[in-house]
Amino acid sequence: MTTSLTSTQSNAAAASTASSAAGGLQSSLGASANLGEADFLKLLVAQLKNQDPLAPQDNTQFVAQLAQFSSLEQEMGINSRLDTLTAQSKGLASTNAVGLVGQIATANGSTATLDGSGAGAAIDYTLGGASADTKIQILDSTGTAIRTMDAGPQRAGLTQVQWDGKNDTGNLQPAGTYTVAVSATNAAGGPVAVDQNTTGVVQAVSFSTGSPVLDLNNGVSVPLSDLLEVDSPATTQQ
């Protein structure tokens, strides 16, 4: 009877000591801290030091905890290598983006810019299917529609239409950036999906947002992910 009571008291004391050690360690880590490799090892050592000598930890549980520790170590190594690869990919993307300066870029966008020379502006858009009727509306900075163009039937894909820079009454519009709205319908009268694009010469590349942004000479800035086509001025002139 005495032996049983002593064993029970010993177990309770050991459990209390282990609980206090683990609780103290968790308090030192902070309530919001994530367990890392070193923290996991500290918990494992504390558990071993404070185990009940009359009822030592089962070998199977110990091996399982060691396996968890090994798995955690491997995952941290993988995460570290992935972070390195991500940083290298961003650096490569930035280097490639800088090489676009001076090139003619076509990207997703809904603007057209007049430079005041009277040359007009190119309007690009992509149709999700063939259209029987395509209309292009030009709006000024106040949102007022100044020109409606009937582009007629168009095939699916990327299309470029030249706006002469004039309004519906034939007056040349001042230099500036204008909003373009393209709508299309198919032979059955149903809507055709339209992705609007903008074209301009890449003047600079900005990294202020964390990702490359192309600054075009038409006053539009587009993220590199919106880039659709790149052409060189020499090729365009031929």
N, C-alpha and C positions, 0 to 999 in steps of 0.2 A: 504493500500500500504506500509505504514511504517512497519507494523507488518510482512508482507511478506518478506520485505527486511532484517529486523532484524533476522527473522528465517533463511533466506538463509545464511546470514553472520555467524550466530551461527553454522549452520550445516557445513559450510566450515571451520570454525575455529576448530570445534571439529574433523572433518575428518583430518585436517592438523596436529592437536595435536596427534591423534591416529596413523597417518602414521609416524610421527616423532618418537613417542615412540617405535613403532614396528621396524622402521628402525634402531633406536639406539640399540635396543636389539639384532637385527640380526647382527649388526656390532660387538657387543661385543662378540657374539658367534663365529664369524669368518666365512669366506666364505665357508670353507671346513668342518665346524663342523656339526655333525649330531644332530638333535633335540632329547633330552632325556626327561625323565619324568619331571625333574625340569624346563627345558627350556620351555616345552609345558605349564606348569602351569604359568610361568612368562608371556608368551604371552597372556594367557587367562585373567590373572589379569590386565595386561596393557590395554587390550581391554575393560574390564569392567570399569576401572578407567577413560578412555578417551572417553567413548561413549557420544553421543550427548544427553543431558538431555531432549531436546525437541522431540527427536526421539530415545528413548531407544531401546536396542537390543531386537529383537523378541524372545519370550520365546522358540519357537520351535528351533531356531538356537542355543540358549544357551544350551538347553537340548542335542542337537546333538553334540555340542562341549564337553559337560561333558561326553557323551557316548564315544566319541573318546578318551578322557583322560583316562577313565576307561579301554578301550580296550588296549591302549598303556601300561598302568600299568600291565595288565594281561600278555601281550606279553613279557614284560621285565622280569616278574617273571618266565615265562615258559623258556625263554632263559637261565636264571640263573640256573634253575634246570637241563636243558639239559647239560649245561657246567659241572655241578657237576657230572652228570651221565657219561659223556664222560671221565672225569678225573678218575673216579672210574673204568671204563671199561679198560682204559689203564693200570692202576695199577694192575688189575687182570690179564691182558694178560702178563704183565711183570713178575708177580709172577709165572704164569704157564710156561713161557718160561724158566725161571731159572731152573725149575724142569726137563728140558730136558737134562741138562748136564750129560754126561756119557751114554746117550741113542744113539742107532743107528737110524739116521734120513735119510729118502729118500725125496728129494726135487727136484723141477724143476731145471735143470742145464745140461750143455753139456760138462762136464769135467770128467776125470778119473785120479787118482793119483797113481803112483807107489812109494812104500816105499823103494825099493832097496833090499828087502828080497827075491825076486824071486817068491813071492806068486801071482803076477799079480794084477788085479783090477776088481771089479764088475762094469758092465755097465748096467744102468737101463734106460728104456724108456717105454712109454705108447703108444700103437697103438689105433687109433680111430676106427679101424675095422680090420677084419681078413686080413692077407696079404698072398699072394702066394710067394712073394720073399722079403726078408729083408736083407739089406746090412749095415754093420757097418764099418766106416772108422775112423782110428786113425791118428791124425796129431800131430807132435811135436811142440815145441815152435816157430819154424820158419814158421809153416803153411805147412810143407812138409808132405804128406801122407806116413806113414811108414808101415801101416798095413790095409788090407781090409779083413773083415770077412764076410762070407756068412752064415746068421742065418737061411735061408730057410723060410718055411711057419710059421707064428706065429698067434696065436689067439689074439683077441682084448683085450686090458687091459694092466696092468703093467707086464713087462717082465724083467728078469735079465739074462744077459749073462756074462760069465767070460772071461776076456781077460788075456791070459797067460803072458802078458808083453813083448812079442817078436814081432819083425818086420816080414815082409813077407819072409825074408831069414832065419828066425829062431834065430836071435841074440837077446839076452835079452837086453832090453832098460834100460837106467839109470833112477834113481829115479827122479821124477818130475811130473808136471801136464801136461796132454795131452788133446787135444780137441777131442771130439767125435762127429761124424756126422752120423746120422742114417736116412736111406731112405727105403721106403717100397712101394710095388705096389700090387694091388689086382689081382684076377684071370683074370680080363678083361684088365689088363695092366695099369689101372689108379692109380694115387697116393693115398696112404693111409696117413692120418694125423698122425704125430708123435710128441709126447711131450717127450723131453729128460729129464732124471732125473740124479741125482747124489746121492750117498750114502756114509755116513761117520759117525763117532762118534762125537757127539756134545762136543766140548772141552770148549767152552765159549759162552756167550750171550752178545752181544754188544747193547747199546742203544744210540750210538752216532748220529744216523740218526733220532731219535725221536720214532722209532718203533723197536721192537726186531729183531735182526739179529743173526742167528746161525753161529758160526764159527766151521767148521768141520775139522776133523783131516786130510782130504785129501787136505787141503789148500783152500777150497772153502767156501765162506761166502754167505749165502742165507737168504733172509727175511723170517720171520715166516709165512707170507702169502703164500709162495711158498712150504710150508711143505706138503708132500703127505702121509707119513707113518712114524710111530715111532715104534721101536722094542727094546727090551732089549737085551744086550749081552748074558744073560743067556738063553733066549729063542732061540736065534740064534744058540747057541752051541749045543742044544739038537737035 
